[in-house]
């Protein structure tokens, strides 16, 4: 096209030109299966009320251990998915992903599921095979979860599986953003999912990182992670497609940042987190003064919360960092691993849509090293306009995403 050639001639910055020409990317559908509820409505209602989804574990025996609590999904019922028969052939992980993805498609009003792509973010979905070898249909390798969702929902576009440690959900959203932005699909379901596995529980236990009763992000007496399970799904769509369909838009994705700092297998790096957030803000075309709220990774471990708070202080500066709300919904949900940042992204979208910021519950004793505004114990009406969602995984796998009110 002549006009495009002329534009390329006069605009020398190719990256700027590509961003200028690319699609805007929005969120049009949400789905959740969590310890706080098996629908988005229940999930959000319980979240903003500051309720806890943590309970005593019943799906496996913890009597020989010193820890017995988790964000377990009780009485899960797999809904009928497009009339599919033999639902029980799918594993628990697959059922979580099918349910949340189905909810998100329905919420987005998408009827032509064959035109949808899928990206699954997960960590241990294949562990189910190891623990339940009698299963006729297993979830091993991990990509079989994506295959199950494809079959159940009759999807027809591309499918990916990303294992990005505890940032897997955000990685899935970031890849969906890139594919939509560059015109590969009109809409993609970005789904984070993980199964509450005995092997995972014992893994955290061996690392001495499990809290005994509750997760207390940013609290001086925090004692660690409460592991959890579930699935969160978001329909990531091009703005042109959403407008053509007359879809409701929850939020716009302005950009993301990611890095792998490789400083330590388990202990998070302040510098790695800082660089990830800095890159995210820059790629989103924003400035730190534009960020109203940070959905923190906030695991409740001593090193993670300390490193994240130090990185926030460094990025926002001493005059600004206390003015930014920073809460962790893991205090209520537990840490759902590959689904964690998917749940947090859903919460970000609903914060933008409702003007309510969810709290950090179980906050009792201030920690001078974590003196951010953690929205303690009660949700807050604030009407944020731009939100950054942080997720930082083992091995220094970091990914943050910026969401904004759609204009």
Beta strands, then each sheet from edge to edge (+ up, - down):
strand 1: 25-33
strand 2: 55-56
strand 3: 69-70
strand 4: 116-121
strand 5: 159-162
strand 6: 187-194
strand 7: 230-238
strand 8: 251-260
strand 9: 293-295
strand 10: 325-327
strand 11: 356-357
strand 12: 380-381
strand 13: 386-393
strand 14: 397-404
sheet 1: 5+ 4+ 6+ 7- 1+ 8- 14+ 13- 9- 10-
sheet 2: 2+ 3-
sheet 3: 11+ 12-
end
